[in-house]
Amino acid sequence: MFSVSRWRVALLWVLVLISAIAVGLVSHLSRQQYAQLMILEREANQLDEVYGKYLLEQSAWGSLQRVETMAVQQLNMHSPRSSEILMVKSQ
C-alpha cells in the first residue's frame, strides 16, 4: 500500500490546498473591508464639508454686527449714553 513518506506527501498536499483556499478567502475579505473603509472615508469627508458650511453659517448668523443691527432694528435698542450709566459699588 502506501508507505509513510507517501502519507506525509499526501498530507502536505492537503495542507497546501487548505492554505491556498485560506489565502484566497482572506484576500477576498480584505478587499471587502478596504472597499467599506473607502465608503466610510468618503462619507466622513462629506460630513466634514457639511460641518464646515455649518460653522460658516453659524458665524455669519452670530456675528456681532448682525446681532447689533437686529437689536437696533427689531428691539429698538441703543448703546447707553453717559447720562444713562449708573455706577454701583459693592461693599
Buried (B, 14 or more C-beta within 10 A) or exposed (E): EEEEEEEEEEEEEEEEEEEEEEEEEEEEEEEEEEEEEEEEEEEEEEEEEEEEEEEEEEEEEEEEEEEEEEEEEEEEEEEEEEEEEEEEEEE
